Amino acid sequence: MSVRACMGIRSGEDDKGTISVGGVTVHGSPDVRFNSFTDFESDICGILKLIVVTEVKQFEALRGDYNEGTFIASNISSRVLGQHGIELLMERSDSFFLPGIAGMICMGTKIVFTYLFIKESHYVKILEKGPDIDDTLKSTILYTRPYDYMDMRDRNEILESFFWFGFVQSSAYKAYMFEV
């Protein structure tokens, strides 16, 4: 049985996304997309993206020595970060967490949770001008340290996150929030 089946998380549809950045069209899709499946009577129309997953097939995606307290984003190859960043941008407009979007980078048995916060004005400027934008506009990508799901301590820490995503995806949180 797969991890997502155990956690009650369903994979999103398998469609390619397209984004135009500074006049250059980029096609692609995350390796896995978890959607928030809303009921048809909901006031939210459409399917919202809950989390975007990038699976890394590179052998040396993680670099350098690090531990729980010393991990920094530069420990991940810039190619992997770039791939994941564009996937987050491509899915942002339908994000459950708009103006942000949650993601995961999976490298072998290691998982790094990510969260991109980008204001609408910055997002629009990126789409219009590409990388040549005003330096005063800033966005933030937050990263966790890599969690190794083969390590029992790490697995115990990330299980709560997976259960939470499954709970939100099932829309059960709505019933819970409004009945309390």
N, C-alpha and C positions, 0 to 999 in steps of 0.2 A: 504494500500500500504506500502511495506517495505521501510526502510531507504535507502537500496542500490538501489531500483528502483527509488526513488525520486532523488538520487544523480547521477543516470546514471551509477552506478558501477555494474558490473556483477560478480557473484561468479565464481571462477575457478573450474576446474573439480575436482571430488571427488575421488582422488586416494591416496593410502597410500604411504608414503615415507619410505625409508630405509637408514640408515646411520650406518657405522661401526666405532665405536670410541674405539680405543685401543684394537681391536679384539672382542669387544662386539657389536653385531648387535642390533640396536634399530629400532623399527617400529613405525610409527605414522603419523599423519598429523594434520595440524592446523584445527581448527573448521571451519574457512572460509579462503579461499585463493583468493585474487583478482589478476587476471592476466592482463598483458598488451596484448591485442589482436591485433596483428599486421596483416596488410594485406599481401596477398601471394606474392606481388611484392616487398615487403620490402627487404632491404639488411640485416635485422635482421632475422635470421632463428629461428623458434621455438617460444614458448610462454614464456615470461619473467614474473617472480613473482613480482608483484607490492607491495603488502602488505600482511602480514601474521597475522591472527587474532586468538587469544587464548581466548575462552570464559571460564570464571571461574565460576564454580558452587558452590564453597566453600562459606559458609555463612560469615566467618570472614577472607576473603582474605586481606582486608585492616585492618591494625592495627594502634593503637595509634591515638592521636589527631594530626591533621595537618591542615594547611590552605594553601592558594596559595603559600605563601613564605617559608613554612617550610617543604614541602613534600620531602621525600627522599625515595630511592628505598627500604630501609629496612621497610618502612610502608606497603609493600606488602609481603605476606608470601614467604619464601624461596622456598617452593614447587611450587608455582605459577611461580616464577621467573625462576626456573629450567626447568619447563615444557615449558615455553615460549622460553627460551634460546635454548633448543634443537630443538624446532620447527623452530626457526630462522636459526640455523646451517643446518638443513635438507634442507631448501629451498634456502640457500645462493648461491649455484653454478648457479642457474638460476635467480638470482635477477636482476631486472631492474636497481638497484642502485649499482651493483657490484663495489667495494669489500664490500659494505655494504648491509644491507637489512632492510626495514621498517616493523614495526609491530604495533599491537594494542593489549592491554589486556583489555577485556570487563568484568566488574564485576558489574552485575546488571545494573543500569543506568549510571555507571561510566566508562569512557574510558581513558586509559593511552596510549599515543602514544610512541613508542619505535623506536630506530634506533641502529642496531648493526654494528659497523665498525670493521672488522677483516681482517688483511692482509692474502694473500694467504699462505705465509710461516707458519703463526700461525695456520691457518685452516688445513693445511696438517699435521702439528705436532699433532694436536688434534685427527685427524683421525687415525694417526699412533700409538700414545702412550696413548691416552685417557687423563685422568686427571693428569697423571704423566709426565708433560712436563716441560721444562726449564722455570724458573720463569722470565727470561728476556723478554719473549714474552708477550705482553700485547694487549688486545683488549678493546674496549670501547662500552658500551651500554648506550645510552642516554635515559632518561625518561622524559616525561612531568608530570606535576601534574595530578591527576585524574580530568577529566572534566565530569560534570553531565549533560547529555543531557536533563534532565527534568528541569534544571535551564536555563532560557532564556539567561542569560548573557554568560554562558558556551556554550550553543548551538550556539549562534551567533559567538563565537570564533572558534568553530570546523567546522562550515559549510564550511568555505573557504577551509579547508584541504580536506574535502570530495569532494567538487566541483573540486579541483585541481586533486585529484586522479582519479575522473571520466573523467576529461579532458585528462589526460595522458593515461588512459586506452583506451579511444576511438581512440587514435592516432591522435586526432585533433591538438595536440601540434605541430606535424611535419609540417602540412600545415601552421600553424600560424608562427612558427619559420622561415620557409624558405621563406615566402612571405613578411615578415617585412623588 
